């Protein structure tokens, strides 16, 4: 694992390091659906021609293809953000019964602190729930090194392995040496119906097999060097894992540590031994009391964080406070809110929805920003696909005043079955697909409706209007949302109809297609300072010190949406 | 340039600004200069929604051995902000006696530096007090910036590095 002097120095994020490590270990197949903080794993892997990598339509699909590739005999990897793994829970749970063949890694990038997610669940609990080994790197360097160990564990115990990262591991960069690819492991596929066909009788036997495997993994956990004891000053002993180890080490470099890299199944004996050697045992961990519970099960007395630390990220300066048994001082620093880009098509759609005072069910993506002031015109957002499913529930109770919005990538991910559900259950009304031809929020990854794959090659292109018709939509309109009047006219007509209508509001993402038109001209003498233009929340329009408007011509891309909204002709097309 | 920094201390820099200002690019160049100088380097940032004009914050630490990827509050040797609101938010990171690079923004404005090059200019000012050799800065800029942008950015960087205060 040491850094070889002949190898190349690289500066890699934890995500890139996982990918690099997996590549070096002979990874052959990788699948994912983009999501922060996990997206860079597949992006990095896609550079290697030896790795068959793919953006899949959603996490369940990604998990299953990658698992199958492992069962078929090649080292494979699935990666997603924490909530992404929820989508793949169904195959995850049973994959532990089936086992694998060649190594299979489930990389989960959790988001403590909810930097860009809808919750902050702790996926270590999912590893325990599914009864699969849990490996937790603390840093990018460890992430690279642990991948090789994880593959070995996966293959020697015939089990999927969870490699659990958090934002501060995934998005920290560290300098490290990188090496060459090893010869990939090639395993024969063996046709064992009892193992790979999970009908009740086989599954029951495999459940017995799973628990036997857990016993063997428990012994392994006691022995593996991934669980490391560092004795120094024995007055304080910390038991910790992941990035929390680094925070504790920073705060108490002289203390003793049980540093867990293989945290489930938990090494009870090792922990008991450690606890007997130090005066006080402290558990340091982010989010849920996962290690704390394992210690209590093992009957080890320990001091744990105040429950207020179950919320949010840990920071290095929190550690002395935790040791003192203090509550978390919750200081939520006001940060600047992200906004839709200047010229974004979503803004045009929301400005119309706001004018019509509609109830809007939303989804996961840039357009979730429509809930923020000044637009405040998105009224629900649960998870991927919920723009359509919430539309159905709301519409059936609240009537015609409701529309659903969903992005193009999200529609492919979870929207298609939701749309079929609408037509099958005779729901009328309007669903708007906000089609910007990319997965914008996570950095612009392609998907089937873009007609490009992860390697940048042309691929089969899903035609959204055709699939909507096939799913049972009575009307499908394609509109440029910047043609505000036309868009509004069609929307009003469809809202009145006793039919299921999909409007595809199509305008390319501004973060990707950067072409500019001339900015409009601001005629100050015509401005009545009504500030209707500011209600659009465009970053290029601001109130000036003199009480009038100032148009930032660097940011403006000339979409002319503000021109449409200015009643007094103070903003005119140039 | 003389260095006063011992090689076994961790040096902490917090970079801040808003999406689109080149915060991450500046911290990346600085990180590479530290790597070429032979340090262990960690840099932590949060990607995602920040790219839509929201707050961007990047923590850079280097030394003989770096533990935490985050700079603890009150422990930053340097605070490098490209936006005054973000500066107010990140100020608690700066340690007593630490260097605040905010005046470099005024310096840039005085010299009529195009906002596009603000990050590289401030980096040039920062470079006056960091223990890295100039050739390593140049290598770092070459590493991070595209060929097309290298020359103009290097020029701004050196201009800022060599201005006498």
Contacts between the chains, C-beta under 8 A, distances in Angstrom:
chain1	res1	chain2	res2	distance
A	9	B	35	6.7
A	11	B	28	8.0
A	11	B	31	6.3
A	11	B	32	6.6
A	11	B	35	6.0
A	11	B	41	7.0
A	11	B	43	7.9
A	36	B	47	6.0
A	36	B	48	3.8
A	36	B	49	7.9
A	37	B	46	7.8
A	37	B	47	6.8
A	37	B	48	7.1
A	115	B	46	4.7
A	115	B	48	5.9
A	115	B	49	7.5
A	116	B	46	7.6
A	116	B	47	7.8
A	116	B	48	3.3
A	116	B	49	5.0
A	139	B	42	7.5
A	139	B	69	7.3
A	167	B	46	6.3
A	168	B	44	6.0
A	168	B	69	5.5
A	168	B	70	6.8
A	169	B	69	8.0
A	171	B	44	6.6
A	171	B	45	5.8
A	171	B	46	6.1
A	171	B	47	5.8
A	172	B	42	5.8
A	172	B	43	6.7
A	172	B	44	4.4
A	172	B	69	3.9
A	173	B	31	6.8
A	173	B	41	7.7
A	173	B	42	7.1
A	173	B	43	4.5
A	173	B	44	7.7
A	174	B	40	7.8
A	174	B	41	6.7
A	174	B	42	5.2
A	174	B	43	7.8
A	174	B	69	7.9
A	175	B	31	8.0
A	175	B	35	4.7
A	175	B	40	6.8
A	175	B	41	5.0
A	243	B	68	7.9
A	243	B	69	6.9
A	246	B	67	4.8
A	246	B	68	4.8
A	246	B	69	6.8
A	247	B	67	7.8
A	247	B	68	5.2
A	247	B	70	7.6
A	249	B	67	4.7
A	249	B	68	7.6
A	250	B	67	4.2
A	250	B	68	4.1
A	250	B	72	7.2
A	253	B	67	7.5
A	315	B	70	5.9
A	315	B	72	7.0
A	315	B	73	7.3
A	316	B	68	4.4
A	316	B	70	5.7
A	316	B	72	4.3
A	317	B	72	4.4
A	317	B	73	5.1
A	317	B	74	7.7
A	333	B	89	5.5
A	334	B	89	7.1
A	335	B	54	6.6
A	335	B	55	4.0
A	335	B	89	6.8
A	336	B	18	5.8
A	336	B	53	7.1
A	336	B	54	5.0
A	336	B	55	4.6
A	336	B	85	6.7
A	336	B	86	7.2
A	337	B	54	5.9
A	338	B	19	7.0
A	338	B	49	4.1
A	338	B	50	6.5
A	338	B	51	7.4
A	338	B	52	3.5
A	338	B	53	5.9
A	338	B	54	3.5
A	339	B	52	5.6
A	339	B	53	5.0
A	339	B	54	7.6
A	340	B	52	6.7
A	341	B	52	6.4
A	341	B	53	7.6
A	366	B	52	6.8
A	369	B	52	7.0
A	441	B	48	7.4
A	441	B	49	7.1
A	442	B	48	7.4
A	443	B	47	7.5
A	443	B	51	7.4
A	511	B	51	7.0
A	539	B	53	5.4
A	554	B	115	7.5
